[in-house]
Structure formats: C-alpha cells, structure tokens
C-alpha cells in the first residue's frame, strides 16, 4: 500500500494556495447602525403612478435632468396601458 502525503488543499487550476488565514471582517454589531457614522441617506422622493396608483421613487437619471415633475408612470407597461386606454376611450 502506497501512502500519499496530502495536505487537504493543493492548487486548483494552476492557482497557488495561500497559507495565510482568511482576513474576513467581523460581523457588524447589531447595536451599531449607519446613523452613527453620519452617512445617512437623503430622503428619496416618491409619488403614485398615474395608471396603477402604486408609489414609485425618484431615479438618478430623472433628478439629474430635472425630469421628475414630467414622469407620470412607474414603468413602460403602465405608460403603454395608459396610452391604450386613452385610444380606446
């Protein structure tokens, strides 16, 4: 019987195995929150969809171009359904 020395790892696909332990960050403490570090998010604007009534939030591309007041629908589907409803009414 031949005994092979095996360290349980080895290299995979030519990549060398590192001997250093994993440097993971410790889990966040539940007591700490994002509000403590002063990096809280700004309040996000929202309004209801003109077709389905569901609330939807402002997107970066609408805010950057000052288009938020012109946006009426939450999705392309709602915009198409509203147009279809206008045509058939």
Buried (B, 14 or more C-beta within 10 A) or exposed (E): EEEEEEEEEEEEEEEEEEEEEEEEEEEEEEEEEEEEEEEEEEEEEEBEBEBBEEEBEBEEEBEEEEEEEEBEBBEEEBBEBBEEEEEEE
